[in-house]
Amino acid sequence: MRESFPGRGSIIKGIPIVLGVSGGVDSCTSALLLREMGYAPIGVRLVLHQGDDLNDQNRLKALRSMGIEVLEVDGRDVFHRAVIKPFLEDYESCRTPNPCVICNENAKLKLLFDEADRRGIELVATGHYVKKAVYRERASLARASFAPKDQSYMLYRIPRRWIDRLIFPLGDMSKEQVRRYVAQEMGSPDMAQGDSQDICFIDGALDDFLLSSLGGSSSPGPMLSVGGEVLGRHRGLCLYTEGQRKGLGLGGGPWFVVKKDIKANSLILGRRENVEVRRIRASSPRWHHPVEVGASYDLQHRYRSRPQRGTLVSLDDRGMEVLLDYPAYGVALGQSLVFYDGDRVLGGGIIDWTANW
């Protein structure tokens, strides 16, 4: 018996839509769902870096055999300039960036919209786990129904004007439903194999990539307690992030990374109470909806962190500052602070300062 999946039932009569298709399970499922809903999807495979997965190749081949056009757009120059270069510059300055956030704003989605505009096509779709909803009479990004895969955090920096044109076919689906769907539609359980990498342009360990890319700009130095006691040696400040506990290689713990002293090339460690954060400042703001000083919001400081309640205490064109109701842990410079009202995305900025008072 044919299984029913979320998203079925809406019939749109042949409206063209540009869809990013990497060959992964999510994007290929999106292509098939869009066609089933009656759209005429045009798959755009963005060539952003070297490397291609055999499972992805097989799924793209299957899409073409099923009558879905898949074309290639070379975005390697844009990707290197807008994503990889800033990623390395941030790590070199001892920040911990989230490249997916920047990529969606400046590379992947931008290239898809450029292609859609070139073809005179209004609609663009992606395989992100996120939904659209109405918020204060405007279209808004909203959290996906399946919380463990929600990617709304990753999309907060996209321009407001794109939201009306975007469609997210996977917003009501779980990963298991996606795998079952693509296996069913492509006629083989093998088509449901594989998954995306955490950082798509890194083949191997992040530490190895950073050390080989940054070279002599990241050298070993002392690990110090907050009281100045020498605890050991670090391998390079770029390899650590604020709030980190694992991978420090020290006894007498648990130890946590409190801060990175760039001038002294020292890694400052402390106990859990030393990494408590109550105040967060963020710059480079991007807002989809207005926010108000003095109002309380749900705030998420990392992709996988649990939202925490906090009050917006200052706001201007350069950024914002919030005071959390309760301490947060693992707040790292370079990550994003994203504001939510319930499940609706309001906007946010890049974290550049924290304090525990």
C-alpha positions in Angstrom: 0.0 0.0 0.0 1.3 3.4 -1.0 2.2 5.5 2.1 0.9 9.0 2.4 3.3 11.8 3.4 2.9 15.4 4.5 2.7 17.9 1.6 0.5 15.8 -0.6 -2.8 17.0 -1.8 -2.1 20.6 -2.9 -2.3 20.8 -6.7 -0.5 23.6 -8.4 -0.9 23.7 -12.2 2.6 23.5 -13.7 4.1 26.6 -12.1 7.9 26.6 -12.6 10.0 26.6 -9.5 13.8 26.7 -9.1 15.0 24.1 -6.6 18.5 23.6 -5.2 19.4 19.9 -5.6 22.7 18.7 -4.2 21.8 15.1 -4.8 21.1 14.5 -1.1 18.1 12.8 0.3 16.5 16.0 1.4 16.8 18.0 -1.8 15.7 15.0 -4.0 12.7 14.4 -1.8 11.8 18.1 -2.2 12.0 17.8 -6.0 9.7 14.8 -6.1 7.2 16.4 -3.6 7.1 19.6 -5.6 6.3 17.7 -8.8 3.6 15.7 -7.0 2.0 19.0 -5.8 1.8 20.0 -9.4 4.8 22.4 -9.7 7.3 22.1 -12.6 10.6 21.9 -10.6 13.9 22.9 -12.3 16.7 21.4 -10.3 19.8 23.5 -9.9 22.9 21.6 -8.7 25.3 24.2 -7.3 29.0 23.2 -7.9 30.6 24.8 -4.8 33.6 22.6 -4.0 35.4 19.4 -5.0 33.9 16.1 -4.1 30.8 14.2 -5.0 29.1 11.3 -3.2 28.1 8.2 -5.2 24.7 8.1 -3.5 24.1 11.7 -4.6 25.1 10.9 -8.2 22.7 8.0 -8.3 19.8 10.1 -7.0 20.5 12.9 -9.5 20.5 10.3 -12.2 17.2 8.9 -11.0 15.7 12.4 -10.9 16.7 13.0 -14.6 15.3 9.6 -15.6 12.0 10.6 -13.9 11.8 13.7 -16.1 13.0 16.3 -13.7 15.5 18.7 -15.3 18.8 19.1 -13.3 21.2 21.7 -14.5 24.6 22.7 -13.0 25.7 26.2 -11.9 29.4 26.8 -11.1 29.4 28.7 -7.9 33.0 27.9 -6.7 34.3 31.4 -7.0 31.4 32.9 -5.1 31.5 30.1 -2.5 35.3 30.6 -1.8 35.0 34.3 -1.6 31.8 34.5 0.4 32.0 31.4 2.6 35.4 29.7 2.9 37.6 32.9 3.1 35.5 34.6 5.8 35.3 31.2 7.6 39.1 31.0 7.8 39.4 34.7 8.7 37.1 34.2 11.6 39.0 31.2 12.9 42.2 33.1 12.5 40.8 35.8 14.7 39.8 33.2 17.2 36.0 33.4 16.5 33.8 30.3 15.9 31.7 31.0 12.8 28.7 29.1 11.5 29.5 28.8 7.7 26.0 27.5 6.9 24.4 30.7 8.1 26.7 32.8 6.0 26.4 30.5 3.0 22.6 30.7 2.8 22.8 34.4 2.8 25.7 35.0 0.4 26.1 31.8 -1.7 23.6 29.0 -1.9 20.3 30.8 -1.8 21.7 33.9 -3.6 22.8 31.7 -6.5 19.4 30.0 -6.7 17.6 33.4 -6.7 20.1 34.7 -9.3 19.2 31.7 -11.5 15.5 32.1 -10.9 15.7 35.8 -11.8 17.7 35.0 -15.0 14.9 32.7 -16.1 12.1 35.0 -15.0 10.9 32.5 -12.4 9.2 33.8 -9.2 9.4 30.8 -6.9 12.5 29.2 -5.3 12.5 26.0 -3.1 15.1 24.3 -0.9 15.3 21.1 1.1 15.7 22.8 4.5 13.6 21.7 7.4 11.8 24.9 8.0 8.3 26.3 7.5 6.6 29.5 6.4 3.8 31.0 8.5 2.1 34.4 8.9 3.4 36.7 11.6 1.8 40.1 12.1 0.2 39.9 8.6 3.6 39.1 6.9 5.1 35.9 5.7 7.7 34.6 8.2 10.2 31.8 8.6 9.0 29.3 11.3 10.4 26.3 13.0 9.9 22.9 11.3 7.3 20.5 12.7 10.1 17.9 13.4 12.1 19.8 16.1 15.3 17.7 15.9 15.9 18.7 12.3 14.7 22.3 12.5 17.0 24.6 10.4 15.3 27.9 10.8 18.3 29.2 12.8 20.4 28.7 9.6 18.2 30.9 7.5 17.7 34.0 9.7 20.2 36.1 7.7 18.5 35.7 4.3 17.0 38.9 3.0 13.5 39.6 4.0 12.4 40.1 0.4 13.2 36.4 -0.4 10.8 34.9 2.1 7.6 35.5 0.1 9.2 33.7 -2.9 10.4 30.6 -0.9 8.8 27.2 -0.6 10.0 24.5 1.9 8.5 21.1 1.0 10.0 19.4 4.1 8.6 21.6 6.8 6.2 19.0 8.1 8.3 15.9 7.6 10.7 14.0 9.8 14.0 12.6 8.5 12.7 9.1 8.6 9.7 10.1 6.5 12.0 11.7 4.0 14.1 8.6 3.7 11.0 6.4 3.3 9.6 8.7 0.7 12.6 8.9 -1.5 13.1 5.1 -1.3 9.5 4.5 -2.3 9.4 7.0 -5.2 12.8 6.0 -6.6 12.1 2.3 -6.1 15.1 1.3 -4.0 16.1 1.5 -0.3 19.6 2.3 -1.5 18.3 5.7 -2.6 17.7 6.6 1.1 21.3 6.1 2.1 23.8 8.8 3.1 23.5 12.2 4.8 25.0 15.7 4.6 28.2 16.6 6.3 28.4 19.1 9.1 30.7 21.4 7.0 30.3 20.4 3.4 33.7 21.8 2.1 35.7 19.9 4.8 36.7 16.3 3.9 38.0 15.0 7.2 38.5 16.6 10.6 37.9 20.3 11.2 41.1 20.6 13.3 43.3 19.2 10.4 41.6 21.5 7.9 42.2 24.6 10.1 45.8 23.7 10.9 46.7 23.1 7.2 44.8 26.2 6.1 46.0 28.6 8.7 49.5 27.3 9.0 51.8 29.3 11.3 49.1 31.8 12.3 47.9 29.2 14.8 50.7 28.1 17.1 50.8 26.2 20.4 50.8 28.1 23.7 49.9 27.8 27.4 46.7 26.7 28.9 46.0 28.8 32.0 43.5 28.7 34.8 41.4 31.8 35.4 43.8 32.4 38.4 46.9 32.2 36.2 48.1 28.7 36.9 49.7 26.9 34.0 47.7 23.7 33.3 49.2 22.5 30.0 49.7 23.4 26.4 47.1 24.1 23.7 47.6 23.2 20.0 46.5 26.5 18.6 43.8 28.9 19.7 41.7 28.4 16.5 41.0 24.8 17.6 39.0 25.7 20.6 35.8 27.5 21.3 34.2 29.2 24.3 32.4 26.8 26.6 34.2 23.8 25.2 34.7 20.9 27.7 35.8 17.9 25.6 39.2 17.5 23.9 41.2 19.6 26.4 43.3 16.6 27.5 43.7 17.7 31.1 43.1 16.0 34.4 41.5 17.5 37.5 38.5 18.6 35.6 36.0 19.2 34.3 37.6 22.2 32.7 35.9 24.6 30.3 37.3 27.2 27.8 36.5 30.6 29.3 38.3 32.8 26.7 41.1 33.0 24.2 43.8 35.6 24.9 45.1 36.3 21.4 47.8 38.8 22.4 49.4 36.3 24.9 48.4 33.2 22.7 46.9 31.8 25.9 43.8 29.6 26.4 42.0 30.5 29.6 40.2 27.7 31.4 37.9 27.5 34.3 35.0 25.7 35.9 31.4 25.7 34.8 30.5 28.8 36.8 33.3 30.6 34.9 31.5 30.1 31.5 28.1 31.3 32.6 26.8 34.1 30.3 24.0 36.5 31.2 24.6 39.3 28.7 25.1 38.8 24.9 25.9 41.5 22.3 25.5 40.8 18.6 26.4 42.9 15.6 25.6 42.8 11.8 21.8 42.7 12.5 19.3 41.2 10.1 15.6 41.6 11.0 12.6 40.1 9.3 10.2 41.6 11.8 10.5 44.6 14.2 11.6 44.0 17.8 11.3 46.3 20.8 13.7 47.3 23.6 12.3 46.0 26.9 10.4 43.1 25.3 11.2 39.5 26.1 12.0 36.9 23.4 13.1 33.3 22.9 16.9 33.5 22.1 19.0 30.8 20.5 22.8 31.2 20.5 23.8 28.0 18.7 22.2 25.8 16.1 21.7 23.0 18.5 21.2 25.0 21.7 17.9 25.1 23.5 16.2 28.6 23.2 16.3 30.7 26.4 14.2 33.6 27.4 15.8 37.0 27.6 15.1 40.7 27.3 16.3 43.0 24.6 18.1 45.8 26.5 19.6 47.9 23.6 19.2 48.1 19.9 20.5 50.2 17.0 21.6 49.9 13.4 24.9 48.2 14.5 23.5 45.5 16.7 21.7 44.6 19.9 22.3 43.5 23.5 20.2 41.0 25.5 19.9 40.1 29.2 19.1 36.4 29.7 16.6 35.3 32.4 19.0 32.5 33.4 22.7 31.8 32.6 23.6 30.2 29.3 26.7 28.0 28.6 28.7 27.5 25.4 28.1 31.0 24.0 30.8 31.5 21.4 31.9 34.6 19.6 31.2 34.3 15.9 28.0 32.2 16.4 24.6 33.8 15.8 22.0 35.0 18.3 18.6 34.4 16.8 15.3 35.9 18.1 12.1 34.0 18.0 8.5 34.8 19.0 7.2 31.2 19.7 8.2 29.4 16.5 8.5 32.5 14.3 11.9 33.8 13.3 12.3 37.5 14.0 16.0 38.0 13.1 19.3 38.3 14.9 23.0 39.0 14.6 26.6 37.7 15.0 27.7 37.3 18.7 30.7 39.6 19.4 30.7 40.0 23.2 29.4 38.2 26.3 29.4 38.9 30.1 28.2 37.0 33.2 26.6 39.9 35.0 
